[in-house]
Amino acid sequence: MVVGSLKIEFRLTDNRSLKGKRKVVRSMVDKVKSRFNVSIAEVGSNDKWQIP
């Protein structure tokens, strides 16, 4: 079994709401999950719409 950990932080400069943030993050998570067999969790900064 291979276990790894990766932390990615990015800024959404054109985003203006939590709804927009969730749309962008959900799209990225779905694309990565469909291509690779991985588990993904969004943790931290859940109330800040500029930082996913």
mmCIF entry with sequence, helices, sheets and N, C-alpha, C, O atoms, coordinates in Angstrom:
data_MODEL
# 
_entry.id   MODEL 
# 
_entity.id                         1 
_entity.type                       polymer 
_entity.pdbx_number_of_molecules   1 
# 
_entity_poly.entity_id                      1 
_entity_poly.type                           'polypeptide(L)' 
_entity_poly.nstd_linkage                   no 
_entity_poly.nstd_monomer                   no 
_entity_poly.pdbx_seq_one_letter_code       MVVGSLKIEFRLTDNRSLKGKRKVVRSMVDKVKSRFNVSIAEVGSNDKWQIP 
_entity_poly.pdbx_seq_one_letter_code_can   MVVGSLKIEFRLTDNRSLKGKRKVVRSMVDKVKSRFNVSIAEVGSNDKWQIP 
_entity_poly.pdbx_strand_id                 A 
# 
loop_
_entity_poly_seq.entity_id 
_entity_poly_seq.num 
_entity_poly_seq.mon_id 
_entity_poly_seq.hetero 
1 1  MET n 
1 2  VAL n 
1 3  VAL n 
1 4  GLY n 
1 5  SER n 
1 6  LEU n 
1 7  LYS n 
1 8  ILE n 
1 9  GLU n 
1 10 PHE n 
1 11 ARG n 
1 12 LEU n 
1 13 THR n 
1 14 ASP n 
1 15 ASN n 
1 16 ARG n 
1 17 SER n 
1 18 LEU n 
1 19 LYS n 
1 20 GLY n 
1 21 LYS n 
1 22 ARG n 
1 23 LYS n 
1 24 VAL n 
1 25 VAL n 
1 26 ARG n 
1 27 SER n 
1 28 MET n 
1 29 VAL n 
1 30 ASP n 
1 31 LYS n 
1 32 VAL n 
1 33 LYS n 
1 34 SER n 
1 35 ARG n 
1 36 PHE n 
1 37 ASN n 
1 38 VAL n 
1 39 SER n 
1 40 ILE n 
1 41 ALA n 
1 42 GLU n 
1 43 VAL n 
1 44 GLY n 
1 45 SER n 
1 46 ASN n 
1 47 ASP n 
1 48 LYS n 
1 49 TRP n 
1 50 GLN n 
1 51 ILE n 
1 52 PRO n 
# 
_struct_asym.id          A 
_struct_asym.entity_id   1 
# 
_struct_conf.conf_type_id            HELX_P 
_struct_conf.id                      HELX_P1 
_struct_conf.pdbx_PDB_helix_id       AA1 
_struct_conf.beg_label_comp_id       LEU 
_struct_conf.beg_label_asym_id       A 
_struct_conf.beg_label_seq_id        18 
_struct_conf.pdbx_beg_PDB_ins_code   ? 
_struct_conf.end_label_comp_id       ARG 
_struct_conf.end_label_asym_id       A 
_struct_conf.end_label_seq_id        35 
_struct_conf.pdbx_end_PDB_ins_code   ? 
_struct_conf.beg_auth_comp_id        LEU 
_struct_conf.beg_auth_asym_id        A 
_struct_conf.beg_auth_seq_id         18 
_struct_conf.end_auth_comp_id        ARG 
_struct_conf.end_auth_asym_id        A 
_struct_conf.end_auth_seq_id         35 
_struct_conf.pdbx_PDB_helix_class    1 
_struct_conf.details                 ? 
_struct_conf.pdbx_PDB_helix_length   18 
# 
_struct_conf_type.id          HELX_P 
_struct_conf_type.criteria    ? 
_struct_conf_type.reference   ? 
# 
loop_
_atom_site.group_PDB 
_atom_site.id 
_atom_site.type_symbol 
_atom_site.label_atom_id 
_atom_site.label_alt_id 
_atom_site.label_comp_id 
_atom_site.label_asym_id 
_atom_site.label_entity_id 
_atom_site.label_seq_id 
_atom_site.pdbx_PDB_ins_code 
_atom_site.Cartn_x 
_atom_site.Cartn_y 
_atom_site.Cartn_z 
_atom_site.occupancy 
_atom_site.B_iso_or_equiv 
_atom_site.pdbx_formal_charge 
_atom_site.auth_seq_id 
_atom_site.auth_comp_id 
_atom_site.auth_asym_id 
_atom_site.auth_atom_id 
_atom_site.pdbx_PDB_model_num 
ATOM 1   N N  . MET A 1 1  ? 0.842   -1.168 0.000   1.00 0.00 ? 1  MET A N  1 
ATOM 2   C CA . MET A 1 1  ? 0.000   0.000  0.000   1.00 0.00 ? 1  MET A CA 1 
ATOM 3   C C  . MET A 1 1  ? 0.895   1.241  0.000   1.00 0.00 ? 1  MET A C  1 
ATOM 4   O O  . MET A 1 1  ? 1.863   1.325  0.755   1.00 0.00 ? 1  MET A O  1 
ATOM 5   N N  . VAL A 1 2  ? 0.560   2.177  -0.839  1.00 0.00 ? 2  VAL A N  1 
ATOM 6   C CA . VAL A 1 2  ? 1.297   3.434  -0.923  1.00 0.00 ? 2  VAL A CA 1 
ATOM 7   C C  . VAL A 1 2  ? 0.459   4.526  -0.261  1.00 0.00 ? 2  VAL A C  1 
ATOM 8   O O  . VAL A 1 2  ? -0.719  4.698  -0.575  1.00 0.00 ? 2  VAL A O  1 
ATOM 9   N N  . VAL A 1 3  ? 1.073   5.245  0.643   1.00 0.00 ? 3  VAL A N  1 
ATOM 10  C CA . VAL A 1 3  ? 0.387   6.341  1.331   1.00 0.00 ? 3  VAL A CA 1 
ATOM 11  C C  . VAL A 1 3  ? 1.197   7.613  1.111   1.00 0.00 ? 3  VAL A C  1 
ATOM 12  O O  . VAL A 1 3  ? 2.414   7.627  1.293   1.00 0.00 ? 3  VAL A O  1 
ATOM 13  N N  . GLY A 1 4  ? 0.517   8.663  0.724   1.00 0.00 ? 4  GLY A N  1 
ATOM 14  C CA . GLY A 1 4  ? 1.185   9.938  0.505   1.00 0.00 ? 4  GLY A CA 1 
ATOM 15  C C  . GLY A 1 4  ? 0.319   11.079 0.992   1.00 0.00 ? 4  GLY A C  1 
ATOM 16  O O  . GLY A 1 4  ? -0.873  10.908 1.247   1.00 0.00 ? 4  GLY A O  1 
ATOM 17  N N  . SER A 1 5  ? 0.916   12.218 1.115   1.00 0.00 ? 5  SER A N  1 
ATOM 18  C CA . SER A 1 5  ? 0.199   13.402 1.565   1.00 0.00 ? 5  SER A CA 1 
ATOM 19  C C  . SER A 1 5  ? 0.670   14.592 0.742   1.00 0.00 ? 5  SER A C  1 
ATOM 20  O O  . SER A 1 5  ? 1.857   14.722 0.442   1.00 0.00 ? 5  SER A O  1 
ATOM 21  N N  . LEU A 1 6  ? -0.266  15.455 0.379   1.00 0.00 ? 6  LEU A N  1 
ATOM 22  C CA . LEU A 1 6  ? 0.053   16.633 -0.413  1.00 0.00 ? 6  LEU A CA 1 
ATOM 23  C C  . LEU A 1 6  ? -0.849  17.770 0.046   1.00 0.00 ? 6  LEU A C  1 
ATOM 24  O O  . LEU A 1 6  ? -2.054  17.587 0.221   1.00 0.00 ? 6  LEU A O  1 
ATOM 25  N N  . LYS A 1 7  ? -0.268  18.920 0.234   1.00 0.00 ? 7  LYS A N  1 
ATOM 26  C CA . LYS A 1 7  ? -1.029  20.104 0.611   1.00 0.00 ? 7  LYS A CA 1 
ATOM 27  C C  . LYS A 1 7  ? -0.872  21.141 -0.487  1.00 0.00 ? 7  LYS A C  1 
ATOM 28  O O  . LYS A 1 7  ? 0.243   21.524 -0.841  1.00 0.00 ? 7  LYS A O  1 
ATOM 29  N N  . ILE A 1 8  ? -1.997  21.590 -1.020  1.00 0.00 ? 8  ILE A N  1 
ATOM 30  C CA . ILE A 1 8  ? -1.993  22.591 -2.077  1.00 0.00 ? 8  ILE A CA 1 
ATOM 31  C C  . ILE A 1 8  ? -2.815  23.788 -1.604  1.00 0.00 ? 8  ILE A C  1 
ATOM 32  O O  . ILE A 1 8  ? -3.942  23.630 -1.135  1.00 0.00 ? 8  ILE A O  1 
ATOM 33  N N  . GLU A 1 9  ? -2.251  24.970 -1.729  1.00 0.00 ? 9  GLU A N  1 
ATOM 34  C CA . GLU A 1 9  ? -2.962  26.202 -1.412  1.00 0.00 ? 9  GLU A CA 1 
ATOM 35  C C  . GLU A 1 9  ? -2.926  27.104 -2.635  1.00 0.00 ? 9  GLU A C  1 
ATOM 36  O O  . GLU A 1 9  ? -1.890  27.228 -3.289  1.00 0.00 ? 9  GLU A O  1 
ATOM 37  N N  . PHE A 1 10 ? -4.043  27.729 -2.943  1.00 0.00 ? 10 PHE A N  1 
ATOM 38  C CA . PHE A 1 10 ? -4.100  28.654 -4.063  1.00 0.00 ? 10 PHE A CA 1 
ATOM 39  C C  . PHE A 1 10 ? -5.102  29.749 -3.754  1.00 0.00 ? 10 PHE A C  1 
ATOM 40  O O  . PHE A 1 10 ? -5.950  29.596 -2.875  1.00 0.00 ? 10 PHE A O  1 
ATOM 41  N N  . ARG A 1 11 ? -5.001  30.845 -4.472  1.00 0.00 ? 11 ARG A N  1 
ATOM 42  C CA . ARG A 1 11 ? -5.900  31.981 -4.281  1.00 0.00 ? 11 ARG A CA 1 
ATOM 43  C C  . ARG A 1 11 ? -6.807  32.139 -5.496  1.00 0.00 ? 11 ARG A C  1 
ATOM 44  O O  . ARG A 1 11 ? -6.383  31.982 -6.641  1.00 0.00 ? 11 ARG A O  1 
ATOM 45  N N  . LEU A 1 12 ? -8.050  32.449 -5.213  1.00 0.00 ? 12 LEU A N  1 
ATOM 46  C CA . LEU A 1 12 ? -9.029  32.716 -6.266  1.00 0.00 ? 12 LEU A CA 1 
ATOM 47  C C  . LEU A 1 12 ? -9.231  34.230 -6.324  1.00 0.00 ? 12 LEU A C  1 
ATOM 48  O O  . LEU A 1 12 ? -10.053 34.779 -5.589  1.00 0.00 ? 12 LEU A O  1 
ATOM 49  N N  . THR A 1 13 ? -8.491  34.892 -7.186  1.00 0.00 ? 13 THR A N  1 
ATOM 50  C CA . THR A 1 13 ? -8.510  36.355 -7.217  1.00 0.00 ? 13 THR A CA 1 
ATOM 51  C C  . THR A 1 13 ? -9.798  36.932 -7.800  1.00 0.00 ? 13 THR A C  1 
ATOM 52  O O  . THR A 1 13 ? -10.208 38.020 -7.395  1.00 0.00 ? 13 THR A O  1 
ATOM 53  N N  . ASP A 1 14 ? -10.443 36.247 -8.729  1.00 0.00 ? 14 ASP A N  1 
ATOM 54  C CA . ASP A 1 14 ? -11.659 36.767 -9.354  1.00 0.00 ? 14 ASP A CA 1 
ATOM 55  C C  . ASP A 1 14 ? -12.926 36.299 -8.655  1.00 0.00 ? 14 ASP A C  1 
ATOM 56  O O  . ASP A 1 14 ? -14.027 36.626 -9.097  1.00 0.00 ? 14 ASP A O  1 
ATOM 57  N N  . ASN A 1 15 ? -12.793 35.546 -7.583  1.00 0.00 ? 15 ASN A N  1 
ATOM 58  C CA . ASN A 1 15 ? -13.940 34.986 -6.890  1.00 0.00 ? 15 ASN A CA 1 
ATOM 59  C C  . ASN A 1 15 ? -14.555 36.020 -5.950  1.00 0.00 ? 15 ASN A C  1 
ATOM 60  O O  . ASN A 1 15 ? -13.836 36.804 -5.330  1.00 0.00 ? 15 ASN A O  1 
ATOM 61  N N  . ARG A 1 16 ? -15.901 36.022 -5.844  1.00 0.00 ? 16 ARG A N  1 
ATOM 62  C CA . ARG A 1 16 ? -16.572 37.003 -4.999  1.00 0.00 ? 16 ARG A CA 1 
ATOM 63  C C  . ARG A 1 16 ? -17.497 36.386 -3.950  1.00 0.00 ? 16 ARG A C  1 
ATOM 64  O O  . ARG A 1 16 ? -18.144 37.124 -3.207  1.00 0.00 ? 16 ARG A O  1 
ATOM 65  N N  . SER A 1 17 ? -17.581 35.032 -3.867  1.00 0.00 ? 17 SER A N  1 
ATOM 66  C CA . SER A 1 17 ? -18.500 34.425 -2.905  1.00 0.00 ? 17 SER A CA 1 
ATOM 67  C C  . SER A 1 17 ? -18.064 33.005 -2.559  1.00 0.00 ? 17 SER A C  1 
ATOM 68  O O  . SER A 1 17 ? -17.251 32.399 -3.258  1.00 0.00 ? 17 SER A O  1 
ATOM 69  N N  . LEU A 1 18 ? -18.626 32.485 -1.459  1.00 0.00 ? 18 LEU A N  1 
ATOM 70  C CA . LEU A 1 18 ? -18.362 31.097 -1.082  1.00 0.00 ? 18 LEU A CA 1 
ATOM 71  C C  . LEU A 1 18 ? -18.938 30.131 -2.114  1.00 0.00 ? 18 LEU A C  1 
ATOM 72  O O  . LEU A 1 18 ? -18.375 29.064 -2.357  1.00 0.00 ? 18 LEU A O  1 
ATOM 73  N N  . LYS A 1 19 ? -20.059 30.511 -2.716  1.00 0.00 ? 19 LYS A N  1 
ATOM 74  C CA . LYS A 1 19 ? -20.677 29.669 -3.745  1.00 0.00 ? 19 LYS A CA 1 
ATOM 75  C C  . LYS A 1 19 ? -19.744 29.505 -4.942  1.00 0.00 ? 19 LYS A C  1 
ATOM 76  O O  . LYS A 1 19 ? -19.606 28.404 -5.474  1.00 0.00 ? 19 LYS A O  1 
ATOM 77  N N  . GLY A 1 20 ? -19.110 30.582 -5.363  1.00 0.00 ? 20 GLY A N  1 
ATOM 78  C CA . GLY A 1 20 ? -18.153 30.520 -6.461  1.00 0.00 ? 20 GLY A CA 1 
ATOM 79  C C  . GLY A 1 20 ? -16.938 29.684 -6.098  1.00 0.00 ? 20 GLY A C  1 
ATOM 80  O O  . GLY A 1 20 ? -16.430 28.924 -6.922  1.00 0.00 ? 20 GLY A O  1 
ATOM 81  N N  . LYS A 1 21 ? -16.477 29.826 -4.867  1.00 0.00 ? 21 LYS A N  1 
ATOM 82  C CA . LYS A 1 21 ? -15.338 29.035 -4.385  1.00 0.00 ? 21 LYS A CA 1 
ATOM 83  C C  . LYS A 1 21 ? -15.673 27.556 -4.420  1.00 0.00 ? 21 LYS A C  1 
ATOM 84  O O  . LYS A 1 21 ? -14.882 26.752 -4.915  1.00 0.00 ? 21 LYS A O  1 
ATOM 85  N N  . ARG A 1 22 ? -16.837 27.187 -3.900  1.00 0.00 ? 22 ARG A N  1 
ATOM 86  C CA . ARG A 1 22 ? -17.240 25.773 -3.887  1.00 0.00 ? 22 ARG A CA 1 
ATOM 87  C C  . ARG A 1 22 ? -17.344 25.208 -5.291  1.00 0.00 ? 22 ARG A C  1 
ATOM 88  O O  . ARG A 1 22 ? -17.003 24.047 -5.514  1.00 0.00 ? 22 ARG A O  1 
ATOM 89  N N  . LYS A 1 23 ? -17.806 26.003 -6.239  1.00 0.00 ? 23 LYS A N  1 
ATOM 90  C CA . LYS A 1 23 ? -17.926 25.554 -7.632  1.00 0.00 ? 23 LYS A CA 1 
ATOM 91  C C  . LYS A 1 23 ? -16.552 25.234 -8.217  1.00 0.00 ? 23 LYS A C  1 
ATOM 92  O O  . LYS A 1 23 ? -16.374 24.203 -8.866  1.00 0.00 ? 23 LYS A O  1 
ATOM 93  N N  . VAL A 1 24 ? -15.591 26.111 -7.989  1.00 0.00 ? 24 VAL A N  1 
ATOM 94  C CA . VAL A 1 24 ? -14.237 25.911 -8.519  1.00 0.00 ? 24 VAL A CA 1 
ATOM 95  C C  . VAL A 1 24 ? -13.575 24.710 -7.853  1.00 0.00 ? 24 VAL A C  1 
ATOM 96  O O  . VAL A 1 24 ? -13.003 23.858 -8.533  1.00 0.00 ? 24 VAL A O  1 
ATOM 97  N N  . VAL A 1 25 ? -13.651 24.640 -6.533  1.00 0.00 ? 25 VAL A N  1 
ATOM 98  C CA . VAL A 1 25 ? -13.012 23.546 -5.795  1.00 0.00 ? 25 VAL A CA 1 
ATOM 99  C C  . VAL A 1 25 ? -13.654 22.216 -6.145  1.00 0.00 ? 25 VAL A C  1 
ATOM 100 O O  . VAL A 1 25 ? -12.942 21.232 -6.345  1.00 0.00 ? 25 VAL A O  1 
ATOM 101 N N  . ARG A 1 26 ? -14.973 22.154 -6.224  1.00 0.00 ? 26 ARG A N  1 
ATOM 102 C CA . ARG A 1 26 ? -15.670 20.903 -6.561  1.00 0.00 ? 26 ARG A CA 1 
ATOM 103 C C  . ARG A 1 26 ? -15.270 20.421 -7.951  1.00 0.00 ? 26 ARG A C  1 
ATOM 104 O O  . ARG A 1 26 ? -15.080 19.223 -8.158  1.00 0.00 ? 26 ARG A O  1 
ATOM 105 N N  . SER A 1 27 ? -15.141 21.339 -8.901  1.00 0.00 ? 27 SER A N  1 
ATOM 106 C CA . SER A 1 27 ? -14.728 20.983 -10.250 1.00 0.00 ? 27 SER A CA 1 
ATOM 107 C C  . SER A 1 27 ? -13.329 20.369 -10.253 1.00 0.00 ? 27 SER A C  1 
ATOM 108 O O  . SER A 1 27 ? -13.092 19.348 -10.898 1.00 0.00 ? 27 SER A O  1 
ATOM 109 N N  . MET A 1 28 ? -12.403 21.003 -9.526  1.00 0.00 ? 28 MET A N  1 
ATOM 110 C CA . MET A 1 28 ? -11.036 20.482 -9.468  1.00 0.00 ? 28 MET A CA 1 
ATOM 111 C C  . MET A 1 28 ? -10.991 19.118 -8.790  1.00 0.00 ? 28 MET A C  1 
ATOM 112 O O  . MET A 1 28 ? -10.308 18.210 -9.264  1.00 0.00 ? 28 MET A O  1 
ATOM 113 N N  . VAL A 1 29 ? -11.712 18.970 -7.688  1.00 0.00 ? 29 VAL A N  1 
ATOM 114 C CA . VAL A 1 29 ? -11.731 17.698 -6.950  1.00 0.00 ? 29 VAL A CA 1 
ATOM 115 C C  . VAL A 1 29 ? -12.307 16.586 -7.824  1.00 0.00 ? 29 VAL A C  1 
ATOM 116 O O  . VAL A 1 29 ? -11.756 15.486 -7.863  1.00 0.00 ? 29 VAL A O  1 
ATOM 117 N N  . ASP A 1 30 ? -13.394 16.855 -8.516  1.00 0.00 ? 30 ASP A N  1 
ATOM 118 C CA . ASP A 1 30 ? -14.013 15.841 -9.378  1.00 0.00 ? 30 ASP A CA 1 
ATOM 119 C C  . ASP A 1 30 ? -13.084 15.406 -10.507 1.00 0.00 ? 30 ASP A C  1 
ATOM 120 O O  . ASP A 1 30 ? -13.007 14.220 -10.826 1.00 0.00 ? 30 ASP A O  1 
ATOM 121 N N  . LYS A 1 31 ? -12.384 16.356 -11.109 1.00 0.00 ? 31 LYS A N  1 
ATOM 122 C CA . LYS A 1 31 ? -11.457 16.021 -12.192 1.00 0.00 ? 31 LYS A CA 1 
ATOM 123 C C  . LYS A 1 31 ? -10.304 15.152 -11.702 1.00 0.00 ? 31 LYS A C  1 
ATOM 124 O O  . LYS A 1 31 ? -9.930  14.184 -12.364 1.00 0.00 ? 31 LYS A O  1 
ATOM 125 N N  . VAL A 1 32 ? -9.745  15.492 -10.556 1.00 0.00 ? 32 VAL A N  1 
ATOM 126 C CA . VAL A 1 32 ? -8.620  14.709 -10.013 1.00 0.00 ? 32 VAL A CA 1 
ATOM 127 C C  . VAL A 1 32 ? -9.085  13.319 -9.616  1.00 0.00 ? 32 VAL A C  1 
ATOM 128 O O  . VAL A 1 32 ? -8.401  12.336 -9.899  1.00 0.00 ? 32 VAL A O  1 
ATOM 129 N N  . LYS A 1 33 ? -10.247 13.220 -8.960  1.00 0.00 ? 33 LYS A N  1 
ATOM 130 C CA . LYS A 1 33 ? -10.771 11.915 -8.541  1.00 0.00 ? 33 LYS A CA 1 
ATOM 131 C C  . LYS A 1 33 ? -11.082 11.020 -9.731  1.00 0.00 ? 33 LYS A C  1 
ATOM 132 O O  . LYS A 1 33 ? -10.881 9.807  -9.656  1.00 0.00 ? 33 LYS A O  1 
ATOM 133 N N  . SER A 1 34 ? -11.565 11.590 -10.821 1.00 0.00 ? 34 SER A N  1 
ATOM 134 C CA . SER A 1 34 ? -11.903 10.772 -11.986 1.00 0.00 ? 34 SER A CA 1 
ATOM 135 C C  . SER A 1 34 ? -10.658 10.270 -12.711 1.00 0.00 ? 34 SER A C  1 
ATOM 136 O O  . SER A 1 34 ? -10.681 9.210  -13.336 1.00 0.00 ? 34 SER A O  1 
ATOM 137 N N  . ARG A 1 35 ? -9.580  11.033 -12.626 1.00 0.00 ? 35 ARG A N  1 
ATOM 138 C CA . ARG A 1 35 ? -8.356  10.640 -13.324 1.00 0.00 ? 35 ARG A CA 1 
ATOM 139 C C  . ARG A 1 35 ? -7.469  9.722  -12.491 1.00 0.00 ? 35 ARG A C  1 
ATOM 140 O O  . ARG A 1 35 ? -6.846  8.807  -13.029 1.00 0.00 ? 35 ARG A O  1 
ATOM 141 N N  . PHE A 1 36 ? -7.408  9.958  -11.192 1.00 0.00 ? 36 PHE A N  1 
ATOM 142 C CA . PHE A 1 36 ? -6.553  9.182  -10.297 1.00 0.00 ? 36 PHE A CA 1 
ATOM 143 C C  . PHE A 1 36 ? -7.404  8.534  -9.215  1.00 0.00 ? 36 PHE A C  1 
ATOM 144 O O  . PHE A 1 36 ? -8.479  9.040  -8.893  1.00 0.00 ? 36 PHE A O  1 
ATOM 145 N N  . ASN A 1 37 ? -6.951  7.446  -8.660  1.00 0.00 ? 37 ASN A N  1 
ATOM 146 C CA . ASN A 1 37 ? -7.665  6.770  -7.583  1.00 0.00 ? 37 ASN A CA 1 
ATOM 147 C C  . ASN A 1 37 ? -7.188  7.344  -6.253  1.00 0.00 ? 37 ASN A C  1 
ATOM 148 O O  . ASN A 1 37 ? -6.339  6.756  -5.582  1.00 0.00 ? 37 ASN A O  1 
ATOM 149 N N  . VAL A 1 38 ? -7.740  8.499  -5.876  1.00 0.00 ? 38 VAL A N  1 
ATOM 150 C CA . VAL A 1 38 ? -7.299  9.199  -4.669  1.00 0.00 ? 38 VAL A CA 1 
ATOM 151 C C  . VAL A 1 38 ? -8.500  9.662  -3.856  1.00 0.00 ? 38 VAL A C  1 
ATOM 152 O O  . VAL A 1 38 ? -9.618  9.755  -4.362  1.00 0.00 ? 38 VAL A O  1 
ATOM 153 N N  . SER A 1 39 ? -8.243  9.946  -2.597  1.00 0.00 ? 39 SER A N  1 
ATOM 154 C CA . SER A 1 39 ? -9.219  10.583 -1.724  1.00 0.00 ? 39 SER A CA 1 
ATOM 155 C C  . SER A 1 39 ? -8.768  12.011 -1.500  1.00 0.00 ? 39 SER A C  1 
ATOM 156 O O  . SER A 1 39 ? -7.582  12.271 -1.298  1.00 0.00 ? 39 SER A O  1 
ATOM 157 N N  . ILE A 1 40 ? -9.714  12.935 -1.537  1.00 0.00 ? 40 ILE A N  1 
ATOM 158 C CA . ILE A 1 40 ? -9.395  14.352 -1.401  1.00 0.00 ? 40 ILE A CA 1 
ATOM 159 C C  . ILE A 1 40 ? -10.309 14.955 -0.340  1.00 0.00 ? 40 ILE A C  1 
ATOM 160 O O  . ILE A 1 40 ? -11.498 14.642 -0.279  1.00 0.00 ? 40 ILE A O  1 
ATOM 161 N N  . ALA A 1 41 ? -9.743  15.821 0.491   1.00 0.00 ? 41 ALA A N  1 
ATOM 162 C CA . ALA A 1 41 ? -10.532 16.530 1.497   1.00 0.00 ? 41 ALA A CA 1 
ATOM 163 C C  . ALA A 1 41 ? -10.137 17.997 1.502   1.00 0.00 ? 41 ALA A C  1 
ATOM 164 O O  . ALA A 1 41 ? -8.954  18.337 1.475   1.00 0.00 ? 41 ALA A O  1 
ATOM 165 N N  . GLU A 1 42 ? -11.136 18.854 1.535   1.00 0.00 ? 42 GLU A N  1 
ATOM 166 C CA . GLU A 1 42 ? -10.888 20.285 1.683   1.00 0.00 ? 42 GLU A CA 1 
ATOM 167 C C  . GLU A 1 42 ? -10.932 20.588 3.179   1.00 0.00 ? 42 GLU A C  1 
ATOM 168 O O  . GLU A 1 42 ? -11.976 20.444 3.815   1.00 0.00 ? 42 GLU A O  1 
ATOM 169 N N  . VAL A 1 43 ? -9.820  20.998 3.726   1.00 0.00 ? 43 VAL A N  1 
ATOM 170 C CA . VAL A 1 43 ? -9.747  21.281 5.159   1.00 0.00 ? 43 VAL A CA 1 
ATOM 171 C C  . VAL A 1 43 ? -9.164  22.667 5.367   1.00 0.00 ? 43 VAL A C  1 
ATOM 172 O O  . VAL A 1 43 ? -8.288  23.097 4.617   1.00 0.00 ? 43 VAL A O  1 
ATOM 173 N N  . GLY A 1 44 ? -9.643  23.353 6.366   1.00 0.00 ? 44 GLY A N  1 
ATOM 174 C CA . GLY A 1 44 ? -9.147  24.683 6.688   1.00 0.00 ? 44 GLY A CA 1 
ATOM 175 C C  . GLY A 1 44 ? -9.662  25.737 5.739   1.00 0.00 ? 44 GLY A C  1 
ATOM 176 O O  . GLY A 1 44 ? -9.976  25.443 4.585   1.00 0.00 ? 44 GLY A O  1 
ATOM 177 N N  . SER A 1 45 ? -9.749  26.960 6.215   1.00 0.00 ? 45 SER A N  1 
ATOM 178 C CA . SER A 1 45 ? -10.182 28.135 5.433   1.00 0.00 ? 45 SER A CA 1 
ATOM 179 C C  . SER A 1 45 ? -11.531 27.922 4.746   1.00 0.00 ? 45 SER A C  1 
ATOM 180 O O  . SER A 1 45 ? -11.750 28.420 3.642   1.00 0.00 ? 45 SER A O  1 
ATOM 181 N N  . ASN A 1 46 ? -12.430 27.186 5.392   1.00 0.00 ? 46 ASN A N  1 
ATOM 182 C CA . ASN A 1 46 ? -13.733 26.927 4.783   1.00 0.00 ? 46 ASN A CA 1 
ATOM 183 C C  . ASN A 1 46 ? -14.627 28.161 4.751   1.00 0.00 ? 46 ASN A C  1 
ATOM 184 O O  . ASN A 1 46 ? -15.566 28.219 3.958   1.00 0.00 ? 46 ASN A O  1 
ATOM 185 N N  . ASP A 1 47 ? -14.350 29.146 5.600   1.00 0.00 ? 47 ASP A N  1 
ATOM 186 C CA . ASP A 1 47 ? -15.177 30.349 5.641   1.00 0.00 ? 47 ASP A CA 1 
ATOM 187 C C  . ASP A 1 47 ? -14.577 31.527 4.879   1.00 0.00 ? 47 ASP A C  1 
ATOM 188 O O  . ASP A 1 47 ? -15.159 32.611 4.861   1.00 0.00 ? 47 ASP A O  1 
ATOM 189 N N  . LYS A 1 48 ? -13.434 31.330 4.257   1.00 0.00 ? 48 LYS A N  1 
ATOM 190 C CA . LYS A 1 48 ? -12.798 32.390 3.477   1.00 0.00 ? 48 LYS A CA 1 
ATOM 191 C C  . LYS A 1 48 ? -12.992 32.107 1.994   1.00 0.00 ? 48 LYS A C  1 
ATOM 192 O O  . LYS A 1 48 ? -12.548 31.072 1.498   1.00 0.00 ? 48 LYS A O  1 
ATOM 193 N N  . TRP A 1 49 ? -13.645 33.010 1.288   1.00 0.00 ? 49 TRP A N  1 
ATOM 194 C CA . TRP A 1 49 ? -13.969 32.739 -0.109  1.00 0.00 ? 49 TRP A CA 1 
ATOM 195 C C  . TRP A 1 49 ? -12.812 33.002 -1.053  1.00 0.00 ? 49 TRP A C  1 
ATOM 196 O O  . TRP A 1 49 ? -12.886 32.614 -2.219  1.00 0.00 ? 49 TRP A O  1 
ATOM 197 N N  . GLN A 1 50 ? -11.729 33.654 -0.591  1.00 0.00 ? 50 GLN A N  1 
ATOM 198 C CA . GLN A 1 50 ? -10.582 33.904 -1.446  1.00 0.00 ? 50 GLN A CA 1 
ATOM 199 C C  . GLN A 1 50 ? -9.609  32.730 -1.439  1.00 0.00 ? 50 GLN A C  1 
ATOM 200 O O  . GLN A 1 50 ? -8.883  32.522 -2.411  1.00 0.00 ? 50 GLN A O  1 
ATOM 201 N N  . ILE A 1 51 ? -9.588  31.955 -0.342  1.00 0.00 ? 51 ILE A N  1 
ATOM 202 C CA . ILE A 1 51 ? -8.604  30.882 -0.177  1.00 0.00 ? 51 ILE A CA 1 
ATOM 203 C C  . ILE A 1 51 ? -9.331  29.549 -0.043  1.00 0.00 ? 51 ILE A C  1 
ATOM 204 O O  . ILE A 1 51 ? -10.025 29.333 0.951   1.00 0.00 ? 51 ILE A O  1 
ATOM 205 N N  . PRO A 1 52 ? -9.193  28.652 -1.014  1.00 0.00 ? 52 PRO A N  1 
ATOM 206 C CA . PRO A 1 52 ? -9.826  27.334 -0.886  1.00 0.00 ? 52 PRO A CA 1 
ATOM 207 C C  . PRO A 1 52 ? -9.066  26.428 0.046   1.00 0.00 ? 52 PRO A C  1 
ATOM 208 O O  . PRO A 1 52 ? -9.469  25.285 0.261   1.00 0.00 ? 52 PRO A O  1 
# 
